[in-house]
Amino acid sequence: SDNYRPGEGTLLPLWRFTCDKAKRRQVTAICWSPEYADMFAVGYGSYEFLKQTSGLVCIFSLKNPSHPEFQFVTESGVMSLHFHPTFSNLLAVGCYDG
């Protein structure tokens, strides 16, 4: 809640990173870029393993929190992702179906 509570304080979000394709999906992985300190990747999938749907990878920047820089739809849910430590333009993505 955004209301101040005596003795508890309040916490307001600074940014909200969303996109329309990510609605009703669960965040399953997050990884910061090793080269660009303002950029990170978010993987979306489902932890309900009997109800798998397609996945999504969004690349966000702190410079533009209202819209992802890139979006990639995958055939199955994303379970993990990681930027290459040297070549930051490479992103490895692990999906539910392998």
SVG drawing of the C-alpha trace seen along z (x, -y; Angstrom):
<svg xmlns="http://www.w3.org/2000/svg" viewBox="-3 -8 38 40">
<polyline fill="none" stroke="black" stroke-width="0.4" points="0.0,0.0 1.1,-3.6 -0.4,-4.9 1.9,-5.9 1.5,-3.7 2.8,-5.0 5.6,-2.7 5.8,-0.9 6.5,-3.6 5.8,-3.3 7.5,-1.9 6.7,-3.3 7.9,-1.7 10.4,-3.8 9.9,-1.9 7.5,0.7 8.8,2.8 5.9,4.3 4.8,5.2 1.5,6.4 2.8,9.8 4.1,10.5 0.7,10.3 -0.4,13.4 3.1,14.9 5.5,15.5 9.0,14.1 11.3,17.2 14.7,15.6 16.5,12.2 20.1,11.4 22.0,8.1 24.1,7.3 27.9,7.4 28.7,4.6 25.7,2.2 24.9,1.4 21.4,0.1 20.3,3.2 18.8,6.5 17.0,9.5 13.8,11.0 12.6,14.5 8.9,15.3 7.4,18.8 5.2,20.8 6.0,22.7 2.8,24.8 4.6,27.6 1.5,29.4 0.2,26.2 3.0,24.9 2.5,22.1 4.9,20.2 7.6,18.1 8.9,14.6 12.3,12.8 12.3,9.1 15.3,6.9 14.7,3.8 16.8,0.6 16.6,-1.7 16.6,-4.5 13.2,-3.5 11.3,-1.5 7.9,-1.9 8.7,0.4 11.2,3.2 14.0,2.6 13.5,6.1 11.0,8.9 11.4,12.5 8.6,15.1 9.7,18.7 7.8,21.9 8.0,23.0 8.5,21.3 11.9,19.7 13.5,21.3 16.9,19.6 18.9,17.0 22.4,15.5 24.4,13.0 27.8,14.1 30.5,12.5 32.7,11.3 30.3,10.9 27.3,9.2 25.3,9.3 24.9,13.0 22.1,14.2 21.8,17.9 18.2,19.0 17.1,22.3 13.5,23.3 11.2,25.8 11.3,28.3 15.1,28.2"/>
</svg>
